[in-house]
Every structure is written in structure tokens, then in C-alpha cells.
Amino acid sequence: MIKFLVFAAIGAIAVGAVASCSTGRSLSDIAGEKAVSVSRSEPVVVFLPGTLASTLTDTRTGERVWGGENALTADPRKAAGLRRLSLPLDRMTGIASAAPDEIRADDVLRRANERVIGIPVSVSIYGDALGGLAAAGLTETAPFAIPASGPSLTAFPYDWRRSIVDAAQALGERLEGRGESARKVRIVGHSMGGVVALWYLMYGTQGLDSLGAPPPVTWAGARHVDHAILVGAPLRGAAVALRNTVNGNTLAGPLVPTLPPAMIASHPSTFELMPRGNVLQGTNAPLMDAATWQRFGWAMSDPDQRTNIEVLARGAANPIALAEQRQADLIARGKAFHAATDRRIDPPDGLKLTVISGTGSTTLAGLIVSPEGEVSEGATGDGDGTVLLSSTIAGFEDAASHPRKAVHLFDVTHARMLSQPDVFEKVLELLLE
């Protein structure tokens, strides 16, 4: 019960300790049944985690600022923790990418650790799923070290604060650096990791110009990938991303510090994961418009965030103007990202795309906005409890008639989807096709 309280709501699109249905079979049992087939097929598997689910380390000090041994997060209530978890506002040289800092992703979040009244608490995030894949015979490499041949499993963490495009480019550079003779890989991308994978497949290592036309769809990633499995991926965003940005991300009440709006709004990925369509109830204001955020006093435009903004501005002459300009830039970038990713999905010969979606759980679909700009939960729909089913299958509605697309639905929740035996078994089967 303590584990649930600490980690049940651990992020906009990613992790937690929510349990779903089980067939009674364990992951180790399933892994043992598939081990011989894994050995024969020798797949090269790359795993991309969801947002908030890569550990982050300060390269100057070696300190884990996210996913540490004794605490999930550096304390954002303190200036040092807030700066480390946010992206700088004062070092921007343009709106094509985020400002550089000293924080780097170095592993997948295998376990989330915290202390509650001095008692250490630990819960598996991806540890059991990755352990199960390894038990099936996929030899795990060091993170990022994708080999030329398998059977192998490589975790590919990324800085979830930064743009999805940045993560896709980093993935592409690693894959393309393996040489032309390397075997094509099979990607498993959970949540935001699935969106990263799809960008790389459609656009390769192309960047995103938020002031120009979307990049051409090249399917360049198909040169290095033959199958991508997108598990609970918010292909059209998720309303929880908006809720958490406006109200702050309350991980578990007083047990884990709330991630404040100014911190979340400094991340390019925040606006790339915003939901599509008419999600604001009580107003006709467009979501992806900086004027809407200023009008309602959201995030960088929230007067209550002034102290946090001053910390992030690091002595800039006009911190509020700087923060609001940065927010406007990131909203424009998010809108451009949506235009690029909401295109028709038609994978070329040699590439298969499979979607695994959760269904059967009430999922936030809209937010009620008061005249004063206060936001509360509104409309709901079917999904996995975090991402609507309509978002995870967006672009795959024709899967039944498309030879290179498939959709599989499970009555599971979002956070630990890969740890559910039915889903785990299906993923292993797909990796062996």
C-alpha cells in the first residue's frame, strides 16, 4: 500500500505502481517458454522507456538528480534541485532545440526508490520487464551499446526533459553508427518512447523547424529497423500532460515533492505531448497558442511561479518576459511537432509497426477551465487510465487492412503495461516474428 501511495501517479505519461489484470503466469515462466525461440531468431532489441523513466545524472558531480538510490528526485523546492530538473531559460540561442546543461540520461529507471518516514521503499518500474526479456535469452548490453547482432537487449534512455526529436536523433546516430552490415533492430517503445521511435522511423535524424514547414516523411529509420512495437504510446498526446503542466505534477501528495509548473514548462517534450482537439471545456481559446496561456495565467505566466522563474532565469534582467518568451517558443515548437507527427502513417516494405494499447479504464480526455483560468478534470473516455485509446491507435485505424500495421488491445493500465503477463508474452512473440 505504501508503494502505491508513493508511486501511483508518477508522471504525465509514464511510470507508476498501478497493478492490472494477470493470468496467473509469471514473466519468468513466459520467458522460459520462449528462450529456445529467442536463441534461434537472434533479435537485436532496443528498449525505449517512457517520460520520467530514464535516470538523470549531473555530469559535474556524478549525482543522480532523478532515479537515485535513496530518492526518486532532487528536491524541486530548493533552488539547486529546481535548476537541475528544469532546462535553463538564460542560455537559449534559438528555438530549434533546448539550451545545453550538465544533466545526462544514463539508464532506464528500473526501480523507483524513496524514503517514507525514514523507511526505504522501492518499486519496480521496468526492472521486472527487462529482467524477463533477459531471462528469455536476450543478453542485455550496457545502455546505448546496440550490437551488430543478437540475441541482445539494449536499453536506450534519453533526457525526457528535452525534445522528442532530440531523443530520436540520438537513437538514429547510434543505429547508423553500427555500419551497413549490422542486423536491423526491433524496437520496443513504451509511452513517450513509442513516440520517439515513430519520429525516428518517419524522419530519421531530421530536425524540426518550428517556424518552417514540417520535414519531409522519408521513413529513413526503416533502413535500420524492421519492427517497432509501440506500447501505450500517446500518438496524439494526453490530457494529463496539460493538467500536470498547469497544476503541477503531484507525484504522491506530501510524500514526494510536487514538480512545479515552471519546471515542467521549461521542457520541450511537455508541449510536444499536449493533447489534440477540443480538450478545453468552458472556453473557445486554442490550447496551442501562447496567448491562451498568458490569458489564463498558466505555467510561466502564473504569478505564483515568479520565485521559481527567477531561480531558472539565473539573474536575467527581466525574468518574467524571458520565461513567457520561452514558453511561447515551446508552444510554437509543440504545434509544429504535432503537424509533423499527425500525418498519415504508411510504413514502407520491410518495416512493420505494431501498436499495443490498454483499454477498459476511465481516462482523462478534457479539462474544465474556469473564467479565472483554474483547471479541473473534465470529460473522460476509454483508455489505459493515462492515455486515451483513440490517442494510442491514432494513425492505425486502418491496421486491419494494412499489411504492415497491427493493433492489439489489452485490459491493462498504462504505467506497468509491459509487466503484465499477457502483454509481456505478446511483445516476446512479436519480437520473434
Secondary structure as UniProt FT lines:
FT   HELIX           2..7
FT   TURN            8..9
FT   HELIX           27..41
FT   STRAND          44..48
FT   TURN            51..52
FT   STRAND          54..58
FT   TURN            59..61
FT   STRAND          64..66
FT   TURN            76..77
FT   HELIX           79..85
FT   STRAND          103..108
FT   STRAND          111..116
FT   TURN            117..118
FT   STRAND          119..124
FT   HELIX           127..135
FT   TURN            136..137
FT   STRAND          139..140
FT   TURN            143..144
FT   STRAND          152..155
FT   TURN            160..161
FT   HELIX           164..176
FT   TURN            177..178
FT   TURN            180..181
FT   STRAND          185..190
FT   HELIX           192..203
FT   TURN            204..205
FT   TURN            210..211
FT   HELIX           220..223
FT   STRAND          225..231
FT   TURN            235..236
FT   HELIX           239..247
FT   HELIX           253..255
FT   HELIX           261..264
FT   TURN            265..266
FT   HELIX           268..272
FT   STRAND          280..281
FT   HELIX           290..296
FT   HELIX           299..301
FT   HELIX           303..305
FT   HELIX           306..313
FT   TURN            314..315
FT   HELIX           319..341
FT   TURN            349..350
FT   STRAND          352..358
FT   STRAND          361..364
FT   STRAND          367..369
FT   TURN            371..372
FT   STRAND          375..377
FT   STRAND          380..384
FT   HELIX           389..392
FT   TURN            393..395
FT   TURN            397..398
FT   HELIX           399..401
FT   TURN            403..404
FT   STRAND          405..410
FT   TURN            415..416
FT   HELIX           417..419
FT   HELIX           421..431
//
